[in-house]
Amino acid sequence: MGPFGLWRAGQWLSLAVSRCVLEPRPPGKRWLVAGLGNPGLPGTRHSVGMAVLGQLARRLGVAESWARDRRCAADLALASLGDAQLVLLRPRRLMNVNGSSVARAAELFALTEEVCLVHDELHKPLGKLALKLGGSARGHSGVRSCISCLNSNAMPRLRVGIGRPTHPDTVQGYVLGHFSPAEWELLPPLLSATDLLLDHKHERSQRPSSGP
């Protein structure tokens, strides 16, 4: 992804959002955002959720703040969005057990429903986005793992279209393959998917808390 794509993605929140440290927050004012994927396989279609999280960290000014947390086997970065806090998470476990990292982080940060997933979506053309507010995993192994480990299917998901191969027998190789140079050209506007996600999180963070 080129410098122009990074510049575009970082504009409108550059003055509103700053780096933060972990501190007590009112209930309902902290969100966990997990980018699903396979550690050690950057640039692959199946790990595009992690790429979006990396872009989101840049946008929020915390790209240098990623730190490994062995308790949940994940890399974490903390950022602020208005008066809310975002916990960004990239699992260090394989996709089909991503849910273990997500659920453990949710436990550590005392979160229940305040979890959002970002993942690749075979059923959407490359460059298309959709925000799904709960429901089934639709065959996605990482989402299925999260639903199982969190014992809930209510978490919203930002689905990032990667397209589908013409032959069903080639799906596994396709999702584990790298984006072509032509496909990467479509990703800068796609990674501004952070707009959609941040708008959703900001709107939710402005609602009155239902906690004690």
Secondary structure, DSSP 4 states (H G I P E B T S, - for coil): --HHHHHHHTSTTTTT--B-------TT-EEEEEE---TT-TTBGGGHHHHHHHHHHHHTT-TT--EEETTTTEEEEEEEETTEEEEEEEESS-GGGHHHHHHHHHHHTT-SS-EEEEEEETTS-TT-EEEEES---TT-HHHHHHHHHHT-S--EEEEEE----SSGGGHHHHHHSBPPHHHHHHHHHHHTTHHHHHHHHHHHHTSPP---
